Amino acid sequence: MQIHSAIADLRAALKNRGRVVFVPTMGNLHAGHISLMEQARAHGNTVVASIFVNRLQFGPNEDFDKYPRTFADDCAKLAAAGVDVLFAPTEADLYPEPQEYTVEPPAIQNILDGEFRPGHFRGVATVVLKLFNIVQPQAAVFGKKDYQQLMVIRNMTRQLALPIAIVGGETVRAEDGLALSSRNGYLSAAERAEAPHLYRLLNDIRAAIRSGRTDYAVLENEAISGLTVAGWKTDYVAVRQQSDLAMPKGVNAPLVVLAASRLGNTRLIDNIEI
């Protein structure tokens, strides 16, 4: 596996490499990330991963400084997964001057996660567009666990007419159902035992909707109450349309249930498509 930090070196390495598939990450990799790398192989000749902890998408009180940096271990995992090229820029490589030009997503950036993390999706869209311009892939893979992020990137790519196919990778879960996440490492043993409760509640909502219930607000509030009793502090549980994350408007629209809730000091997100 080749490793490059300079933009010019990466571009030179990717010349004449056929169809390039790109998987951007912030490192601290787990089996969910590796699954995305394996899925990427089916979409092209050369798999490129990136590791970059993007300051622009962290709020002032979020965990940028303590976000785990595990570069050597990450490299070993990527190499074992057959990744061809790793782009691992420093902040000076990617932001050699203040990033004054940014991507401003539409109203979708202000709902759900965006309501509780102002500016987050602006930072995500800006760094992803910059990485797309650097790597110039023909396809890119993003995990469905960050469902709203996937929607923002997919819509940006379409509206800006970028020649990149966006692939949504399925969420990888532990045996007890907890969605794999780099932030799971922050959980205490007791919190880790409680954490799958979030996934179970999402499953309960999906089962209720499949049985015919359409009182979505009631289902959402029931789930929030269940989490509160168990000691969680919930930002949202929401039933939305898959297509645009708007409130459900028709009985036949494919839906997704999304949630973000804090267990101790760790904020967990999850979702289930219906």
Secondary structure, 3 states (H helix, E strand, C coil): CEEECCHHHHHHHCCCCCCEEEEEECCCCCHHHHHHHHHHHCCCCEEEEEECCCHHHCCCCCCCCCCCCCHHHHHHHHHHCCCCEEECCCHHHHCCCCCCCCCCCCHHHHCCHHHHCCCHHHHHHHHHHHHHHHHCCCEEEEECCCHHHHHHHHHHHHHCCCCCEEEEECCCECCCCCECCHHHHHCCHHHHHHCCHHHHHHHHHHHHHHCCCCCHHHHHHHHHHHHHHCCCEEEEEEEEECCCCCCCCCCCCCEEEEEEEEECCEEEEEEEEC
